[in-house]
Amino acid sequence: MSVLATRAPPGFTSVRQLVAADNSTQPPARREAEFLLSKTIAPEGSGKEAVLLDAFEQVDAAGRPYFVVEYTVKRPGVFFRHNYAVFCVANGRLYTLNAQVAEPEWDAQAEKLKTAARSFRVLGVPPTL
């Protein structure tokens, strides 16, 4: 499990803005997940294959939206990982928690990893919707 905090795009105050300009009819979390997988996790020519399993939005008690994304990524003959990630924008930063395990171990670890990941919250920064 890891947590990263990187600069959010200028002017972005919510994960919802990451896909706001897209005219797709798909839910925002799914659009963002598909973009992430195809452009960052497993871009064309990388030799990696990513499969989106689920993507949805959850909102914390303060009203801050989070995107939750479940996916697998593999490089045939090298690795096959199952990931459960949570994304949030706050205070000019994109926060990402990623829980991952080797795919054969997923069934045994899934509930613990999902519970830990879904509990992820950015504290001390009021939400901007």
SULZIWO-V410998 format. One record per pair of residues at least 4 apart in sequence whose C-alpha atoms are under 7 Angstrom apart, sorted by the first residue. I is the first residue (numbers start at 1). J is the second residue. If there is no record, write none. Layout:
BEGIN
i->I j->J
i->I j->J
END
This chain:
BEGIN
i->1 j->98
i->1 j->99
i->1 j->100
i->2 j->97
i->2 j->98
i->2 j->99
i->3 j->96
i->3 j->97
i->3 j->98
i->4 j->95
i->4 j->96
i->4 j->97
i->5 j->93
i->5 j->94
i->5 j->95
i->5 j->96
i->6 j->93
i->6 j->94
i->6 j->95
i->7 j->92
i->7 j->93
i->7 j->94
i->8 j->12
i->8 j->89
i->8 j->92
i->8 j->93
i->8 j->94
i->12 j->17
i->12 j->92
i->13 j->89
i->13 j->90
i->13 j->92
i->13 j->128
i->13 j->129
i->14 j->65
i->14 j->88
i->14 j->89
i->14 j->90
i->14 j->128
i->14 j->129
i->15 j->65
i->15 j->66
i->15 j->88
i->15 j->89
i->16 j->20
i->16 j->28
i->19 j->28
i->19 j->31
i->19 j->32
i->26 j->30
i->26 j->31
i->27 j->31
i->28 j->32
i->29 j->33
i->29 j->55
i->29 j->56
i->29 j->57
i->29 j->67
i->30 j->34
i->30 j->55
i->30 j->56
i->31 j->35
i->32 j->36
i->33 j->37
i->33 j->55
i->33 j->69
i->34 j->38
i->35 j->39
i->36 j->40
i->36 j->41
i->37 j->41
i->37 j->42
i->37 j->50
i->38 j->42
i->38 j->43
i->39 j->43
i->42 j->46
i->42 j->48
i->42 j->49
i->42 j->50
i->47 j->75
i->48 j->73
i->48 j->74
i->48 j->75
i->49 j->73
i->49 j->74
i->49 j->75
i->50 j->71
i->50 j->72
i->50 j->73
i->50 j->74
i->51 j->71
i->51 j->72
i->51 j->73
i->52 j->70
i->52 j->71
i->52 j->72
i->53 j->70
i->53 j->71
i->54 j->69
i->54 j->70
i->54 j->71
i->55 j->68
i->55 j->69
i->55 j->70
i->56 j->67
i->56 j->68
i->56 j->69
i->57 j->65
i->57 j->66
i->57 j->67
i->57 j->68
i->58 j->65
i->58 j->66
i->58 j->67
i->59 j->63
i->59 j->64
i->59 j->65
i->59 j->66
i->60 j->64
i->60 j->65
i->62 j->127
i->63 j->127
i->64 j->127
i->65 j->88
i->66 j->86
i->66 j->87
i->66 j->88
i->67 j->86
i->67 j->87
i->67 j->88
i->68 j->85
i->68 j->86
i->68 j->87
i->69 j->84
i->69 j->85
i->69 j->86
i->70 j->83
i->70 j->84
i->70 j->85
i->71 j->82
i->71 j->83
i->71 j->84
i->72 j->81
i->72 j->82
i->72 j->83
i->73 j->80
i->73 j->81
i->73 j->82
i->74 j->79
i->74 j->80
i->74 j->81
i->75 j->79
i->75 j->80
i->80 j->102
i->80 j->103
i->81 j->100
i->81 j->101
i->81 j->102
i->81 j->103
i->82 j->100
i->82 j->101
i->82 j->102
i->82 j->103
i->82 j->106
i->83 j->98
i->83 j->99
i->83 j->100
i->83 j->101
i->84 j->98
i->84 j->99
i->84 j->100
i->84 j->114
i->85 j->96
i->85 j->97
i->85 j->98
i->85 j->99
i->85 j->117
i->86 j->96
i->86 j->97
i->86 j->98
i->86 j->117
i->87 j->94
i->87 j->95
i->87 j->96
i->87 j->97
i->88 j->94
i->88 j->95
i->88 j->96
i->89 j->93
i->89 j->94
i->89 j->95
i->90 j->94
i->90 j->125
i->90 j->127
i->91 j->125
i->97 j->117
i->99 j->113
i->99 j->117
i->101 j->105
i->101 j->106
i->102 j->106
i->105 j->109
i->106 j->110
i->109 j->113
i->110 j->114
i->111 j->115
i->112 j->116
i->113 j->117
i->114 j->118
i->115 j->119
i->116 j->120
END
